[in-house]
Amino acid sequence: MTVVVYPAILDDSENEKKSLYTVTFPDVPGGITFGQGEGEAMARGSEALGALLCETPINELPPASDWHEIQKQNPGKLVVPIFSDLF
């Protein structure tokens, strides 16, 4: 089992507040999805993260930023660590 954890930005600034979140991964190019509410956004984020990285050799995975630093760079947005099992 190979579990990875990356910070994700959950942003509802362009949508109805606390309803639809856009999810992006600053460290993973192309890492974007969405979800209704925080729970679904995080679950879809985990799925998207796994799909994007499942074919990447372990030694070529992008390094994960400190999620506290990502939060400082994105005030007003929800930043959470999201994990995925790459099998």
N, C-alpha and C positions, 0 to 999 in steps of 0.2 A: 504494500500500500504506500502510495506517495501522496501526501497531503501538502497542498500549497496554501499560503495565506497572503492575500494582497489587500491593500486599502482600496475601498470603493467609495465613490462620491454619489450620494443619493440626492438628487436635485429636483425640487418641485417648483422652482422659480418661474418656469414657463408654463406650468400647469395649475390646475386647481389645487390649492394648498392641502397638504396631507392626503392627497388622493392618488395622483399619478406621479411616480418618481422615474426620472431618467437615471440610469446607473452607468457610471463610467469608471474605468480602471486607469489611472494615470500611468501606471507602469507597464500596461499591456496594450500595445497598439491594436486598434480595432475592437477593444473591449468596451462594448456598449450594449445595453438592453434597457428594459423598463419593467415596471410592475405597479399594480394597484396596491397602494399601501406599503408600509415599510417591510412587512413580512414577505409579501410576494416579490417585492423588488430585490430583497436579499436572496431569496430562493432562486429567482431567475438569474441573479448575478452569479451565484455559485454554478449554475448550469452553463452559463455563457463562458465563465472562466475555464471550466473543465473542457468545454468544446474547443476553445481557442488554444489551450495548452496541451491537450492530450497527446498530440503527435510530436511535441517538442522534446528533444532529449533533455534529461535532467540537468546536465551540465550546461545547457544553453538557455535555461529558463531565465527570464529577466529578473534582476534583483528587485525585491520589494522595498519600497520606501517606508519610512516610519510613518504610521498613520496619523500620529500627532502633528508631524510636520505638514502633511497634506491638509489636515484640519486648519492649521494656521494660515495656509495659502488659500483656503476656501471658506471664509467666515460666512455664517448664515446657511451653510449647507451641512447636511448630515454625512459624516465620514465614518465608515465602519470597516473593520476587518472582515473579509469574506474568504471562506475556505472552499476548496474543492479537492476531492479525491481523484487523482489522475489515473488510478488503477495501477 
